[in-house]
């Protein structure tokens, strides 16, 4: 198949009159517009979005063990531009978490999801957010090894609060096993944060959220992470989790390090009402998800097309910058080389946009 596009982001640049040749779902050639294309696209093509932190959507959660529900989540986010994503799991009893991981491994092995993200149970009770504090625990290497074994190579990322007993050793172990370690839901000081980074942590889970505030007087995990160029900083750009001023600060200071994520819970793409996140009751009103017990934010109802539109229209990112934050950076952070760019050898997953508006997803 030969596709002509009016414009496309290629090699970090916006190029006009582009031809993309696709065979069996892989890009095999990129050149000037073809005289006889099989498909002509009037808008601008970006690489398909990559979401490295997503718990669900369409009324369902990745904790489900119902295949039709998992497929509904994937279809919902794909229709909003996400063509590659991790399945994030919240804190549960270890026995339940094992079963959830075991069920999702087939989706990893089939390529339907890019991996499993464990956001818990190794989190700070002080910064528990929407995780059941009674289930949080210090990391245990034998327990982690068992979870990795259950996952059969499918666990891609684990979030850990680095100040917990045994956390630095767990971070080093996971990194040596090829698992990406994110730090988050943490009140760590700068020294402990540095130790975590030196031990192999490379990501900050939803920067600003589940962390202490930036403080000129106290050097903490938030300030240290902002200044450390080795870290990828997740950002939930929904106008709820982070206000526009804070978003502008991080997007202005560190534009090459910010990966937009949804942190979507089951209500994404669905209606306001009553939901669950793990074992905790959630109410969604006006698209804002909060715990019934504490009023804390409980994930988002965001999809990446809306994050894209906010990034371009409100934060004034260019289309190449947006492609980097929504596709290239998350893919490279996860060690994914087959997606994240429009390039020879990449999968033919595209997002069509028109200036700052999302149009549709193309998977060719």
C-alpha positions as CSV (number, residue, x, y, z in Angstrom):
1,X,0.0,0.0,0.0
2,X,1.2,3.5,-0.9
3,X,-0.1,6.4,1.2
4,X,0.2,10.0,0.3
5,X,-0.1,12.6,3.1
6,X,-0.3,16.3,2.8
7,X,2.1,16.6,5.7
8,X,3.8,14.2,8.1
9,X,6.2,14.5,11.1
10,X,9.4,12.6,10.0
11,X,12.8,12.8,11.7
12,X,11.5,15.4,14.1
13,X,10.4,17.7,11.2
14,X,7.1,18.6,9.6
15,X,7.4,17.6,5.9
16,X,5.0,18.2,3.1
17,X,3.8,16.0,0.2
18,X,5.0,12.7,1.7
19,X,4.6,9.2,0.4
20,X,4.7,6.3,2.8
21,X,4.9,2.7,1.5
22,X,3.5,0.0,3.8
23,X,3.9,-3.8,3.6
24,X,2.3,-6.2,6.1
25,X,1.9,-3.4,8.6
26,X,5.5,-2.1,8.4
27,X,6.8,1.1,6.8
28,X,9.2,0.1,4.0
29,X,9.8,3.4,2.2
30,X,9.3,7.1,2.7
31,X,9.6,9.6,-0.2
32,X,8.0,12.3,-2.2
33,X,4.3,12.2,-3.0
34,X,3.4,9.3,-5.3
35,X,1.6,9.7,-8.6
36,X,-0.8,6.8,-7.9
37,X,-1.3,6.3,-4.2
38,X,-3.7,3.7,-2.8
39,X,-4.8,6.2,-0.1
40,X,-4.6,10.0,0.1
41,X,-4.7,11.7,3.5
42,X,-5.6,15.4,3.6
43,X,-4.3,16.1,7.1
44,X,-1.0,15.8,8.9
45,X,0.3,12.4,10.0
46,X,1.9,11.8,13.4
47,X,3.2,8.5,14.7
48,X,0.5,6.7,16.7
49,X,0.4,7.7,20.3
50,X,2.1,5.6,23.0
51,X,0.6,5.6,26.5
52,X,2.9,4.3,29.2
53,X,0.4,4.7,32.0
54,X,-3.3,3.7,31.5
55,X,-5.6,1.7,33.9
56,X,-8.7,1.4,31.7
57,X,-11.5,3.0,29.8
58,X,-14.9,2.3,28.2
59,X,-16.3,1.4,31.6
60,X,-13.7,-1.3,32.3
61,X,-10.3,-1.8,34.0
62,X,-7.2,-3.7,33.0
63,X,-7.7,-5.6,36.3
64,X,-10.6,-7.4,34.6
65,X,-10.2,-11.0,33.5
66,X,-12.9,-10.7,30.9
67,X,-11.4,-10.7,27.3
68,X,-14.2,-8.6,25.9
69,X,-13.7,-5.9,28.5
70,X,-9.9,-5.7,27.8
71,X,-10.7,-5.5,24.1
72,X,-13.1,-2.7,24.7
73,X,-10.5,-0.7,26.6
74,X,-8.0,-1.1,23.8
75,X,-10.6,-0.2,21.1
76,X,-11.6,2.9,23.0
77,X,-8.1,4.3,23.4
78,X,-7.1,3.3,19.8
79,X,-10.1,5.3,18.5
80,X,-8.6,8.3,20.4
81,X,-5.1,7.9,18.9
82,X,-3.3,5.4,21.2
83,X,-1.9,2.6,19.1
84,X,0.7,1.3,21.6
85,X,0.1,1.1,25.4
86,X,0.9,-0.5,28.7
87,X,-1.8,-2.0,30.9
88,X,-1.4,-0.4,34.3
89,X,-2.5,-2.2,37.5
90,X,-3.2,-0.6,40.8
91,X,-2.4,-2.0,44.3
92,X,-4.2,-5.2,45.1
93,X,-3.6,-8.1,47.5
94,X,-0.6,-10.0,46.0
95,X,-2.6,-13.1,45.2
96,X,-5.1,-11.0,43.2
97,X,-2.3,-9.1,41.5
98,X,-0.7,-12.4,40.4
99,X,-3.9,-13.5,38.8
100,X,-4.3,-10.2,37.0
101,X,-0.7,-10.4,35.7
102,X,-1.2,-14.0,34.6
103,X,-4.3,-13.1,32.6
104,X,-2.6,-10.1,30.9
105,X,0.5,-12.0,29.7
106,X,-1.4,-13.4,26.7
107,X,-2.2,-9.8,25.6
108,X,1.5,-9.0,25.8
109,X,2.6,-12.1,24.0
110,X,0.1,-11.4,21.2
111,X,1.2,-7.8,20.9
112,X,-2.2,-6.3,21.8
113,X,-0.5,-4.5,24.7
114,X,3.1,-3.5,24.9
115,X,3.6,-4.6,28.5
116,X,2.3,-4.5,32.1
117,X,2.9,-1.6,34.5
118,X,2.6,-2.3,38.2
119,X,1.7,1.0,40.0
120,X,2.0,-0.5,43.4
121,X,1.9,-2.1,46.0
122,X,5.4,-0.6,46.8
123,X,4.2,3.0,47.4
124,X,4.3,5.4,50.3
125,X,1.2,5.5,52.6
126,X,1.8,9.2,52.9
127,X,1.4,9.7,49.2
128,X,-1.0,6.8,48.5
129,X,-3.4,8.7,46.2
130,X,-6.0,6.3,44.9
131,X,-4.2,3.2,46.2
132,X,-5.7,1.3,49.2
133,X,-3.2,2.3,52.0
134,X,-3.9,-0.9,53.9
135,X,-2.4,-2.9,51.0
136,X,0.8,-0.9,50.5
137,X,4.0,-2.6,51.5
138,X,7.8,-2.4,51.4
139,X,9.3,-4.2,48.4
140,X,10.5,-7.7,48.9
141,X,12.9,-9.1,46.3
142,X,11.6,-12.7,46.5
143,X,8.0,-11.4,46.1
144,X,9.0,-9.2,43.1
145,X,10.9,-12.1,41.5
146,X,7.8,-14.2,41.8
147,X,5.7,-11.5,40.1
148,X,8.2,-11.3,37.3
149,X,8.1,-15.0,36.9
150,X,4.3,-15.0,36.7
151,X,4.5,-12.2,34.1
152,X,6.7,-14.3,31.8
153,X,8.6,-11.3,30.6
154,X,5.4,-9.2,30.3
155,X,6.0,-6.8,33.2
156,X,7.6,-3.8,31.6
157,X,7.5,-1.1,34.3
158,X,7.1,-1.0,38.1
159,X,6.5,2.2,40.2
160,X,8.3,2.3,43.6
161,X,8.6,4.9,46.4
162,X,12.4,4.9,46.9
163,X,12.3,5.8,50.6
164,X,10.7,2.5,51.6
165,X,12.8,-0.2,53.3
166,X,14.5,-2.3,50.7
167,X,13.4,0.0,47.8
168,X,16.9,0.9,46.5
169,X,17.9,-2.8,46.4
170,X,14.6,-3.6,44.6
171,X,15.2,-0.9,42.1
172,X,18.6,-2.2,41.3
173,X,17.3,-5.7,41.0
174,X,14.5,-4.7,38.7
175,X,16.8,-2.6,36.5
176,X,19.2,-5.6,36.2
177,X,16.2,-7.7,35.1
178,X,15.5,-5.3,32.3
179,X,12.4,-3.8,34.0
180,X,11.9,-0.1,33.8
181,X,11.6,1.5,37.2
182,X,9.5,4.5,37.9
183,X,9.7,6.5,41.1
184,X,6.4,7.9,42.4
185,X,3.8,8.1,45.1
186,X,6.7,9.1,47.3
187,X,7.9,11.7,49.8
188,X,11.6,10.9,49.4
189,X,14.2,13.5,50.0
190,X,16.8,14.5,47.3
191,X,19.5,12.1,48.5
192,X,17.3,9.0,48.4
193,X,16.0,10.1,45.0
194,X,19.6,10.3,43.7
195,X,20.3,6.8,45.1
196,X,17.2,5.5,43.3
197,X,18.4,7.1,40.0
198,X,21.9,5.8,40.5
199,X,20.4,2.3,41.1
200,X,18.5,2.4,37.8
201,X,15.2,4.4,38.1
202,X,14.5,6.2,34.8
203,X,10.9,7.5,35.0
204,X,8.8,9.6,37.4
205,X,5.2,8.5,37.6
206,X,2.7,11.4,36.9
207,X,5.0,14.2,37.8
208,X,3.5,16.7,40.3
209,X,0.9,14.2,41.4
210,X,1.6,11.8,44.3
211,X,4.7,13.8,45.2
212,X,5.5,16.7,47.6
213,X,5.2,20.2,46.1
214,X,8.2,22.0,44.7
215,X,9.9,23.9,47.5
216,X,12.8,26.3,47.1
217,X,13.9,25.6,50.7
218,X,13.6,21.8,50.8
219,X,15.2,19.6,48.2
220,X,12.9,16.7,47.7
221,X,12.0,14.1,45.1
222,X,10.1,16.6,43.0
223,X,12.8,19.2,42.7
224,X,15.5,16.7,42.2
225,X,13.6,14.9,39.5
226,X,12.9,18.1,37.7
227,X,16.6,18.9,37.5
228,X,17.9,15.4,36.6
229,X,18.2,15.1,32.8
230,X,18.2,11.3,32.9
231,X,14.6,11.0,33.9
232,X,11.5,10.9,31.8
233,X,8.7,12.8,33.5
234,X,5.1,11.6,33.0
235,X,2.5,14.3,32.8
236,X,-1.3,14.0,32.9
237,X,-2.3,17.0,30.8
238,X,-6.1,17.1,31.5
239,X,-6.4,20.5,33.2
240,X,-7.4,18.7,36.4
241,X,-4.3,16.9,37.7
242,X,-2.0,19.8,36.9
243,X,-3.0,23.4,36.4
244,X,-2.0,25.3,33.3
245,X,0.7,27.3,35.0
246,X,2.5,24.2,36.5
247,X,2.1,22.4,33.2
248,X,3.7,25.4,31.3
249,X,6.6,25.4,33.8
250,X,7.6,21.7,33.2
251,X,6.8,21.8,29.5
252,X,8.8,25.0,29.1
253,X,11.8,23.8,31.2
254,X,12.0,20.2,30.1
255,X,10.2,19.8,26.7
256,X,12.3,16.9,25.6
257,X,11.8,14.9,28.9
258,X,8.0,15.1,29.3
259,X,5.9,12.1,28.2
260,X,2.1,12.7,28.2
261,X,0.1,9.9,29.8
262,X,-3.6,9.4,30.5
263,X,-3.5,7.5,33.8
264,X,-7.0,6.8,32.6
265,X,-9.3,4.8,34.8
266,X,-12.4,2.9,33.7
267,X,-14.6,6.0,33.2
268,X,-12.4,7.3,30.3
269,X,-14.7,7.4,27.2
270,X,-17.7,6.6,29.4
271,X,-20.2,8.7,31.5
272,X,-20.2,10.3,34.9
273,X,-21.2,8.0,37.7
274,X,-20.0,5.4,40.2
275,X,-16.9,3.3,39.5
276,X,-14.2,1.3,41.3
277,X,-10.4,1.6,41.2
278,X,-9.0,-1.5,42.8
279,X,-11.1,-2.0,45.9
280,X,-11.9,1.7,46.3
281,X,-15.2,3.4,45.4
282,X,-14.9,6.3,42.9
283,X,-17.4,9.0,41.8
284,X,-16.9,10.7,38.4
285,X,-18.6,14.1,38.0
286,X,-17.8,16.5,35.1
287,X,-15.1,14.1,34.0
288,X,-13.3,14.4,37.4
289,X,-12.7,11.1,39.2
290,X,-12.4,11.2,43.0
291,X,-12.3,8.7,45.8
292,X,-15.5,8.6,47.8
293,X,-13.5,8.0,51.0
294,X,-11.0,10.9,50.8
295,X,-11.9,13.1,47.8
296,X,-8.4,12.4,46.3
297,X,-8.1,12.3,42.5
298,X,-8.5,8.7,41.4
299,X,-6.9,8.6,37.9
300,X,-8.3,10.5,35.0
301,X,-10.9,10.2,32.3
302,X,-8.4,11.5,29.7
303,X,-7.7,10.1,26.3
304,X,-4.5,11.1,24.4
305,X,-6.2,12.9,21.6
306,X,-7.5,15.4,24.2
307,X,-4.0,15.6,25.7
308,X,-2.6,16.3,22.2
309,X,-5.2,19.1,21.6
310,X,-4.4,20.7,25.0
311,X,-0.6,20.5,24.3
312,X,-0.8,22.2,20.9
313,X,-3.6,24.7,21.5
314,X,-3.1,25.7,25.1
315,X,0.6,25.0,25.6
316,X,1.5,26.0,22.0
317,X,3.7,23.0,21.2
318,X,4.5,22.5,17.6
319,X,3.4,19.3,15.9
320,X,7.0,17.8,15.9
321,X,7.2,18.6,19.7
322,X,3.8,17.0,20.3
323,X,4.9,13.9,18.4
324,X,8.0,13.6,20.6
325,X,6.0,13.9,23.9
326,X,3.1,11.7,22.8
327,X,4.9,9.0,20.7
328,X,8.7,9.1,20.4
329,X,9.8,9.7,24.0
330,X,7.4,7.2,25.7
331,X,8.3,4.6,23.1
332,X,12.1,5.1,23.6
333,X,11.6,5.2,27.4
334,X,10.0,1.8,27.3
335,X,12.6,0.4,25.0
336,X,10.2,0.1,22.1
337,X,11.9,0.5,18.7
338,X,9.0,-0.6,16.5
339,X,6.8,2.4,17.2
340,X,6.9,6.1,18.2
341,X,8.2,7.4,14.8
342,X,7.2,7.5,11.2
343,X,10.3,5.7,10.0
344,X,11.4,2.7,7.8
345,X,11.0,-0.4,9.9
346,X,8.3,1.1,12.2
347,X,4.7,-0.2,12.4
348,X,2.3,1.7,10.2
349,X,0.3,3.2,13.0
350,X,-0.6,6.9,12.4
351,X,-2.6,9.7,13.9
352,X,-4.2,12.2,11.5
353,X,-4.5,15.7,12.8
354,X,-5.5,19.1,11.3
355,X,-3.4,21.8,13.0
356,X,-4.5,21.4,16.6
357,X,-7.4,19.0,16.1
358,X,-7.4,15.2,16.2
359,X,-9.0,13.7,13.2
360,X,-8.7,9.9,13.4
361,X,-6.4,6.9,13.9
362,X,-5.0,5.0,11.0
363,X,-3.6,1.4,11.4
364,X,-2.5,0.2,7.9
